[in-house]
Amino acid sequence: MQNEWIIDVLVDLRGYAQKHGLDALSAQLDTTRQVAAAEIASQMDGAPVQVDADDAWGGNDPRGFGARYRS
């Protein structure tokens, strides 16, 4: 329960990014929120879980923003 505040922060940041047309950042923040939720849930269950968002992504963003896209 002590780490769930980070989900709210990530949701707020994603909303700001969407509002200001930062689409790549918005998508990355959504992925980050999912990773954070998985890690927090694993801590609550008491079982560690391997969470690596890069495993689900194909290659680097061709626009050079560092975001990754599914292949």
C-alpha positions as CSV (number, residue, x, y, z in Angstrom):
1,M,0.0,0.0,0.0
2,Q,2.8,2.4,0.7
3,N,4.0,2.6,-2.9
4,E,0.6,3.0,-4.7
5,W,0.9,6.8,-4.7
6,I,3.3,6.5,-7.6
7,I,0.5,5.2,-9.8
8,D,-1.4,8.5,-9.2
9,V,1.7,10.5,-10.1
10,L,2.2,8.5,-13.4
11,V,-1.5,9.0,-14.3
12,D,-1.2,12.7,-13.7
13,L,2.0,13.0,-15.8
14,R,0.3,11.0,-18.6
15,G,-2.7,13.4,-18.5
16,Y,-0.4,16.4,-18.8
17,A,1.5,14.8,-21.7
18,Q,-1.8,14.0,-23.5
19,K,-3.1,17.5,-23.0
20,H,0.1,19.0,-24.5
21,G,0.4,16.7,-27.5
22,L,3.3,14.7,-26.2
23,D,2.1,11.4,-27.6
24,A,5.3,9.4,-27.3
25,L,5.7,10.4,-23.7
26,S,2.1,9.6,-23.0
27,A,2.5,6.1,-24.3
28,Q,5.7,5.6,-22.4
29,L,4.1,6.8,-19.2
30,D,1.3,4.3,-19.7
31,T,3.8,1.5,-20.0
32,T,5.6,2.7,-17.0
33,R,2.3,2.8,-15.0
34,Q,1.7,-0.8,-16.0
35,V,5.2,-1.9,-14.9
36,A,4.8,0.0,-11.6
37,A,1.4,-1.7,-10.9
38,A,2.8,-5.1,-11.6
39,E,5.7,-4.6,-9.3
40,I,3.5,-3.1,-6.5
41,A,1.1,-6.0,-6.9
42,S,4.0,-8.5,-6.7
43,Q,5.2,-6.9,-3.4
44,M,1.7,-7.1,-2.0
45,D,1.5,-10.8,-2.9
46,G,4.8,-11.5,-1.3
47,A,6.2,-13.1,-4.4
48,P,8.8,-11.3,-6.4
49,V,8.1,-11.0,-10.1
50,Q,10.5,-10.2,-13.0
51,V,9.1,-7.1,-14.8
52,D,11.1,-5.8,-17.7
53,A,9.1,-3.6,-20.1
54,D,11.8,-3.7,-22.7
55,D,11.2,-7.4,-23.3
56,A,7.8,-6.6,-24.8
57,W,9.1,-4.0,-27.2
58,G,10.7,-4.4,-30.6
59,G,13.0,-1.6,-31.5
60,N,13.9,2.0,-30.8
61,D,11.7,4.8,-31.8
62,P,12.7,5.9,-35.3
63,R,12.0,9.5,-34.3
64,G,14.8,9.3,-31.7
65,F,12.7,9.8,-28.6
66,G,13.8,6.7,-26.9
67,A,10.3,5.2,-26.8
68,R,10.0,1.6,-28.0
69,Y,7.3,0.1,-30.3
70,R,5.9,-3.4,-30.4
71,S,7.3,-5.4,-33.3
